[in-house]
Amino acid sequence: MPEKLFSTSDRSQIIAAIKAAEMKTSGEIQVHIENHCAEDVMDRAAEVFEVLKMHKTKERNAVLFYLAVEDHKFAILGDRGINAVVPANFWEEIKNEMLAHFKKGEFTKGLSLGIEMSGKALQAHFPYERKGDINELPDEISFG
């Protein structure tokens, strides 16, 4: 079960990273973890993105962190609103930072760092506006 990779404390730390990032932006960040990904990791991430209804945010500025832990695959998928304003290699840079930690077994640290880096980009392009801004997607980690 993918839930076993992350302790209760780890999950709390990841959720805290999501909440901290989202406090400064109207963007949304979600994490989905499952054991296996039998297909292309980006295709699977796109499926999960749709199942989680992440494409329904007002500004199309949601970001999904997808991990298939036993297959050692992960992807970061941003919606078209955020992809339109970040550099082409933006997600690769974050993935490389995360991978450096993953290789050392620091999954929570790597994931939290990726969330923080994404949050900064979201903040720059989609600043938090207190008036009328709502949390459009849950901050909890989803498991497949």
FIKOLZA-1660 file (N, C-alpha, C; in steps of 0.1 Angstrom, whole numbers, plus 5000, padded with zeros to 4 digits):
% residues 144
   i   px   py   pz ch aa at
   1 5008 4988 5000  A  M  N
   1 5000 5000 5000  A  M CA
   1 5009 5012 5000  A  M  C
   2 5006 5022 4991  A  P  N
   2 5014 5034 4990  A  P CA
   2 5014 5043 5003  A  P  C
   3 5003 5041 5011  A  E  N
   3 5002 5049 5023  A  E CA
   3 5013 5046 5033  A  E  C
   4 5019 5034 5032  A  K  N
   4 5029 5029 5042  A  K CA
   4 5042 5036 5039  A  K  C
   5 5045 5041 5027  A  L  N
   5 5057 5048 5024  A  L CA
   5 5058 5061 5033  A  L  C
   6 5047 5067 5035  A  F  N
   6 5047 5080 5043  A  F CA
   6 5040 5078 5056  A  F  C
   7 5047 5081 5067  A  S  N
   7 5042 5080 5080  A  S CA
   7 5031 5091 5082  A  S  C
   8 5024 5091 5093  A  T  N
   8 5015 5101 5096  A  T CA
   8 5022 5114 5097  A  T  C
   9 5033 5114 5103  A  S  N
   9 5041 5127 5104  A  S CA
   9 5046 5132 5090  A  S  C
  10 5050 5123 5082  A  D  N
  10 5054 5126 5068  A  D CA
  10 5042 5133 5061  A  D  C
  11 5030 5126 5062  A  R  N
  11 5018 5132 5055  A  R CA
  11 5015 5145 5060  A  R  C
  12 5016 5147 5073  A  S  N
  12 5013 5160 5079  A  S CA
  12 5023 5171 5074  A  S  C
  13 5035 5167 5072  A  Q  N
  13 5045 5176 5067  A  Q CA
  13 5042 5180 5052  A  Q  C
  14 5038 5170 5044  A  I  N
  14 5035 5173 5030  A  I CA
  14 5022 5182 5029  A  I  C
  15 5012 5179 5037  A  I  N
  15 5000 5187 5037  A  I CA
  15 5003 5201 5042  A  I  C
  16 5012 5202 5052  A  A  N
  16 5016 5216 5057  A  A CA
  16 5023 5223 5045  A  A  C
  17 5031 5217 5037  A  A  N
  17 5038 5223 5026  A  A CA
  17 5027 5228 5016  A  A  C
  18 5017 5220 5013  A  I  N
  18 5006 5224 5004  A  I CA
  18 4999 5236 5009  A  I  C
  19 4995 5236 5022  A  K  N
  19 4988 5247 5028  A  K CA
  19 4996 5260 5028  A  K  C
  20 5009 5258 5031  A  A  N
  20 5018 5270 5031  A  A CA
  20 5019 5276 5017  A  A  C
  21 5021 5267 5007  A  A  N
  21 5022 5272 4994  A  A CA
  21 5009 5279 4989  A  A  C
  22 4998 5273 4992  A  E  N
  22 4985 5278 4988  A  E CA
  22 4981 5291 4995  A  E  C
  23 4987 5294 5007  A  M  N
  23 4983 5306 5014  A  M CA
  23 4988 5319 5006  A  M  C
  24 4997 5317 4997  A  K  N
  24 5003 5328 4990  A  K CA
  24 4998 5329 4975  A  K  C
  25 4989 5320 4971  A  T  N
  25 4985 5320 4957  A  T CA
  25 4971 5315 4956  A  T  C
  26 4965 5318 4945  A  S  N
  26 4951 5313 4942  A  S CA
  26 4953 5299 4935  A  S  C
  27 4965 5295 4932  A  G  N
  27 4967 5282 4926  A  G CA
  27 4965 5271 4936  A  G  C
  28 4963 5259 4930  A  E  N
  28 4960 5247 4938  A  E CA
  28 4971 5236 4935  A  E  C
  29 4974 5229 4946  A  I  N
  29 4984 5219 4945  A  I CA
  29 4978 5206 4951  A  I  C
  30 4980 5195 4944  A  Q  N
  30 4975 5182 4950  A  Q CA
  30 4986 5172 4948  A  Q  C
  31 4986 5162 4957  A  V  N
  31 4996 5151 4956  A  V CA
  31 4988 5138 4955  A  V  C
  32 4991 5129 4946  A  H  N
  32 4985 5116 4944  A  H CA
  32 4996 5106 4944  A  H  C
  33 4994 5095 4952  A  I  N
  33 5004 5085 4954  A  I CA
  33 4998 5071 4951  A  I  C
  34 5004 5063 4943  A  E  N
  34 5000 5049 4941  A  E CA
  34 5012 5041 4940  A  E  C
  35 5010 5027 4940  A  N  N
  35 5021 5018 4939  A  N CA
  35 5027 5017 4925  A  N  C
  36 5018 5015 4915  A  H  N
  36 5022 5011 4901  A  H CA
  36 5017 5021 4891  A  H  C
  37 5025 5022 4880  A  C  N
  37 5021 5030 4869  A  C CA
  37 5025 5021 4857  A  C  C
  38 5016 5014 4851  A  A  N
  38 5019 5005 4840  A  A CA
  38 5020 5012 4826  A  A  C
  39 5016 5025 4826  A  E  N
  39 5017 5032 4813  A  E CA
  39 5027 5044 4814  A  E  C
  40 5028 5052 4805  A  D  N
  40 5036 5064 4805  A  D CA
  40 5032 5073 4817  A  D  C
  41 5042 5077 4825  A  V  N
  41 5039 5084 4837  A  V CA
  41 5031 5097 4835  A  V  C
  42 5034 5104 4824  A  M  N
  42 5027 5116 4822  A  M CA
  42 5012 5114 4818  A  M  C
  43 5010 5103 4810  A  D  N
  43 4996 5099 4807  A  D CA
  43 4988 5095 4819  A  D  C
  44 4995 5088 4828  A  R  N
  44 4988 5084 4841  A  R CA
  44 4985 5097 4849  A  R  C
  45 4995 5106 4850  A  A  N
  45 4993 5118 4857  A  A CA
  45 4981 5126 4852  A  A  C
  46 4980 5126 4838  A  A  N
  46 4969 5134 4832  A  A CA
  46 4956 5127 4835  A  A  C
  47 4955 5114 4836  A  E  N
  47 4943 5107 4840  A  E CA
  47 4939 5111 4854  A  E  C
  48 4949 5110 4863  A  V  N
  48 4946 5114 4877  A  V CA
  48 4942 5128 4878  A  V  C
  49 4948 5137 4871  A  F  N
  49 4945 5151 4871  A  F CA
  49 4930 5153 4868  A  F  C
  50 4925 5146 4858  A  E  N
  50 4911 5147 4854  A  E CA
  50 4902 5140 4864  A  E  C
  51 4906 5129 4869  A  V  N
  51 4897 5122 4880  A  V CA
  51 4896 5131 4892  A  V  C
  52 4906 5138 4896  A  L  N
  52 4906 5147 4907  A  L CA
  52 4899 5160 4904  A  L  C
  53 4895 5162 4891  A  K  N
  53 4888 5174 4887  A  K CA
  53 4897 5187 4888  A  K  C
  54 4910 5185 4887  A  M  N
  54 4919 5196 4888  A  M CA
  54 4918 5206 4877  A  M  C
  55 4913 5202 4866  A  H  N
  55 4911 5210 4854  A  H CA
  55 4899 5220 4856  A  H  C
  56 4893 5219 4867  A  K  N
  56 4881 5227 4869  A  K CA
  56 4883 5240 4877  A  K  C
  57 4896 5243 4880  A  T  N
  57 4899 5255 4888  A  T CA
  57 4896 5267 4879  A  T  C
  58 4892 5278 4886  A  K  N
  58 4888 5290 4879  A  K CA
  58 4899 5295 4869  A  K  C
  59 4911 5295 4873  A  E  N
  59 4922 5301 4865  A  E CA
  59 4931 5290 4858  A  E  C
  60 4926 5277 4859  A  R  N
  60 4934 5266 4853  A  R CA
  60 4948 5266 4858  A  R  C
  61 4950 5268 4871  A  N  N
  61 4963 5269 4877  A  N CA
  61 4966 5259 4888  A  N  C
  62 4962 5247 4885  A  A  N
  62 4964 5236 4895  A  A CA
  62 4977 5228 4891  A  A  C
  63 4983 5223 4901  A  V  N
  63 4995 5215 4899  A  V CA
  63 4994 5201 4906  A  V  C
  64 4997 5191 4899  A  L  N
  64 4996 5177 4904  A  L CA
  64 5010 5171 4906  A  L  C
  65 5013 5166 4918  A  F  N
  65 5025 5158 4920  A  F CA
  65 5020 5144 4920  A  F  C
  66 5024 5136 4911  A  Y  N
  66 5020 5122 4909  A  Y CA
  66 5032 5113 4912  A  Y  C
  67 5031 5103 4921  A  L  N
  67 5041 5094 4924  A  L CA
  67 5036 5079 4923  A  L  C
  68 5044 5071 4916  A  A  N
  68 5041 5056 4915  A  A CA
  68 5053 5050 4922  A  A  C
  69 5052 5048 4935  A  V  N
  69 5063 5045 4944  A  V CA
  69 5071 5032 4941  A  V  C
  70 5064 5021 4938  A  E  N
  70 5071 5009 4936  A  E CA
  70 5077 5008 4922  A  E  C
  71 5072 5016 4913  A  D  N
  71 5078 5016 4899  A  D CA
  71 5088 5028 4898  A  D  C
  72 5090 5035 4909  A  H  N
  72 5100 5046 4909  A  H CA
  72 5098 5056 4897  A  H  C
  73 5085 5060 4896  A  K  N
  73 5081 5070 4886  A  K CA
  73 5074 5082 4893  A  K  C
  74 5077 5093 4888  A  F  N
  74 5069 5105 4893  A  F CA
  74 5068 5116 4882  A  F  C
  75 5058 5124 4883  A  A  N
  75 5056 5134 4874  A  A CA
  75 5050 5147 4881  A  A  C
  76 5052 5158 4875  A  I  N
  76 5046 5170 4879  A  I CA
  76 5038 5175 4867  A  I  C
  77 5025 5178 4869  A  L  N
  77 5017 5182 4858  A  L CA
  77 5010 5195 4862  A  L  C
  78 5012 5205 4854  A  G  N
  78 5006 5218 4857  A  G CA
  78 4995 5220 4846  A  G  C
  79 4984 5227 4850  A  D  N
  79 4973 5230 4841  A  D CA
  79 4977 5241 4831  A  D  C
  80 4969 5243 4821  A  R  N
  80 4973 5252 4811  A  R CA
  80 4975 5267 4815  A  R  C
  81 4968 5271 4826  A  G  N
  81 4970 5285 4831  A  G CA
  81 4984 5287 4836  A  G  C
  82 4989 5278 4844  A  I  N
  82 5003 5279 4849  A  I CA
  82 5013 5276 4838  A  I  C
  83 5011 5266 4830  A  N  N
  83 5020 5263 4819  A  N CA
  83 5022 5274 4809  A  N  C
  84 5012 5283 4808  A  A  N
  84 5013 5294 4798  A  A CA
  84 5023 5305 4803  A  A  C
  85 5026 5305 4816  A  V  N
  85 5034 5316 4822  A  V CA
  85 5048 5311 4827  A  V  C
  86 5050 5298 4829  A  V  N
  86 5063 5294 4834  A  V CA
  86 5072 5290 4822  A  V  C
  87 5085 5291 4824  A  P  N
  87 5094 5286 4813  A  P CA
  87 5092 5272 4810  A  P  C
  88 5096 5268 4798  A  A  N
  88 5094 5255 4792  A  A CA
  88 5100 5244 4801  A  A  C
  89 5112 5247 4807  A  N  N
  89 5119 5237 4815  A  N CA
  89 5116 5238 4830  A  N  C
  90 5106 5245 4834  A  F  N
  90 5103 5248 4848  A  F CA
  90 5100 5235 4856  A  F  C
  91 5091 5226 4851  A  W  N
  91 5088 5214 4858  A  W CA
  91 5100 5205 4859  A  W  C
  92 5108 5205 4848  A  E  N
  92 5120 5196 4848  A  E CA
  92 5130 5200 4859  A  E  C
  93 5131 5213 4861  A  E  N
  93 5140 5218 4872  A  E CA
  93 5135 5214 4886  A  E  C
  94 5122 5215 4888  A  I  N
  94 5117 5210 4901  A  I CA
  94 5119 5195 4902  A  I  C
  95 5116 5188 4891  A  K  N
  95 5117 5173 4892  A  K CA
  95 5132 5169 4895  A  K  C
  96 5142 5176 4890  A  N  N
  96 5156 5173 4892  A  N CA
  96 5159 5176 4907  A  N  C
  97 5154 5187 4913  A  E  N
  97 5156 5189 4927  A  E CA
  97 5150 5178 4936  A  E  C
  98 5138 5174 4932  A  M  N
  98 5131 5164 4940  A  M CA
  98 5139 5151 4938  A  M  C
  99 5143 5147 4926  A  L  N
  99 5150 5135 4924  A  L CA
  99 5163 5134 4932  A  L  C
 100 5170 5144 4934  A  A  N
 100 5182 5144 4942  A  A CA
 100 5179 5139 4956  A  A  C
 101 5167 5144 4962  A  H  N
 101 5163 5139 4975  A  H CA
 101 5158 5125 4975  A  H  C
 102 5150 5122 4964  A  F  N
 102 5144 5108 4963  A  F CA
 102 5156 5098 4963  A  F  C
 103 5166 5101 4956  A  K  N
 103 5178 5091 4955  A  K CA
 103 5184 5088 4968  A  K  C
 104 5182 5098 4978  A  K  N
 104 5188 5096 4991  A  K CA
 104 5177 5090 5001  A  K  C
 105 5166 5087 4995  A  G  N
 105 5155 5081 5003  A  G CA
 105 5147 5092 5011  A  G  C
 106 5149 5105 5007  A  E  N
 106 5143 5116 5014  A  E CA
 106 5130 5120 5006  A  E  C
 107 5120 5111 5006  A  F  N
 107 5108 5113 4998  A  F CA
 107 5100 5125 5003  A  F  C
 108 5098 5126 5016  A  T  N
 108 5090 5137 5022  A  T CA
 108 5097 5150 5019  A  T  C
 109 5110 5151 5021  A  K  N
 109 5117 5163 5019  A  K CA
 109 5117 5167 5005  A  K  C
 110 5119 5158 4996  A  G  N
 110 5119 5161 4981  A  G CA
 110 5105 5166 4977  A  G  C
 111 5095 5159 4981  A  L  N
 111 5081 5163 4977  A  L CA
 111 5078 5176 4983  A  L  C
 112 5081 5179 4995  A  S  N
 112 5079 5192 5002  A  S CA
 112 5086 5203 4995  A  S  C
 113 5098 5200 4990  A  L  N
 113 5106 5210 4983  A  L CA
 113 5100 5213 4970  A  L  C
 114 5095 5203 4963  A  G  N
 114 5089 5205 4950  A  G CA
 114 5076 5213 4951  A  G  C
 115 5069 5211 4962  A  I  N
 115 5056 5218 4964  A  I CA
 115 5060 5233 4967  A  I  C
 116 5070 5235 4975  A  E  N
 116 5074 5249 4978  A  E CA
 116 5078 5256 4966  A  E  C
 117 5086 5250 4957  A  M  N
 117 5091 5256 4945  A  M CA
 117 5079 5259 4936  A  M  C
 118 5070 5250 4935  A  S  N
 118 5058 5253 4926  A  S CA
 118 5050 5264 4932  A  S  C
 119 5048 5264 4945  A  G  N
 119 5041 5275 4952  A  G CA
 119 5047 5288 4949  A  G  C
 120 5060 5290 4949  A  K  N
 120 5066 5303 4946  A  K CA
 120 5063 5307 4932  A  K  C
 121 5062 5298 4922  A  A  N
 121 5059 5302 4908  A  A CA
 121 5044 5305 4908  A  A  C
 122 5036 5298 4914  A  L  N
 122 5022 5301 4915  A  L CA
 122 5019 5315 4921  A  L  C
 123 5027 5318 4932  A  Q  N
 123 5025 5330 4938  A  Q CA
 123 5029 5342 4929  A  Q  C
 124 5040 5340 4921  A  A  N
 124 5044 5351 4912  A  A CA
 124 5034 5354 4901  A  A  C
 125 5027 5343 4897  A  H  N
 125 5018 5345 4885  A  H CA
 125 5004 5345 4889  A  H  C
 126 5000 5340 4901  A  F  N
 126 4987 5339 4905  A  F CA
 126 4986 5343 4920  A  F  C
 127 4989 5355 4924  A  P  N
 127 4990 5359 4938  A  P CA
 127 4976 5357 4945  A  P  C
 128 4977 5354 4957  A  Y  N
 128 4965 5352 4966  A  Y CA
 128 4958 5365 4967  A  Y  C
 129 4945 5365 4964  A  E  N
 129 4936 5376 4966  A  E CA
 129 4926 5373 4976  A  E  C
 130 4927 5378 4987  A  R  N
 130 4918 5375 4998  A  R CA
 130 4903 5376 4995  A  R  C
 131 4900 5386 4987  A  K  N
 131 4886 5388 4983  A  K CA
 131 4881 5377 4974  A  K  C
 132 4873 5369 4979  A  G  N
 132 4866 5359 4970  A  G CA
 132 4875 5346 4967  A  G  C
 133 4887 5346 4972  A  D  N
 133 4895 5334 4969  A  D CA
 133 4891 5323 4978  A  D  C
 134 4889 5311 4972  A  I  N
 134 4885 5299 4979  A  I CA
 134 4895 5288 4976  A  I  C
 135 4896 5279 4985  A  N  N
 135 4904 5267 4983  A  N CA
 135 4895 5257 4974  A  N  C
 136 4899 5257 4961  A  E  N
 136 4890 5249 4952  A  E CA
 136 4892 5234 4952  A  E  C
 137 4904 5230 4957  A  L  N
 137 4906 5215 4958  A  L CA
 137 4911 5211 4971  A  L  C
 138 4909 5199 4976  A  P  N
 138 4913 5194 4989  A  P CA
 138 4929 5194 4990  A  P  C
 139 4934 5197 5002  A  D  N
 139 4948 5197 5004  A  D CA
 139 4953 5183 5008  A  D  C
 140 4944 5174 5011  A  E  N
 140 4948 5160 5015  A  E CA
 140 4955 5153 5004  A  E  C
 141 4964 5143 5008  A  I  N
 141 4970 5135 4998  A  I CA
 141 4960 5124 4994  A  I  C
 142 4959 5121 4981  A  S  N
 142 4951 5111 4976  A  S CA
 142 4959 5098 4973  A  S  C
 143 4954 5087 4975  A  F  N
 143 4961 5074 4972  A  F CA
 143 4953 5066 4962  A  F  C
 144 4960 5059 4953  A  G  N
 144 4954 5051 4944  A  G CA
 144 4957 5036 4946  A  G  C
% end
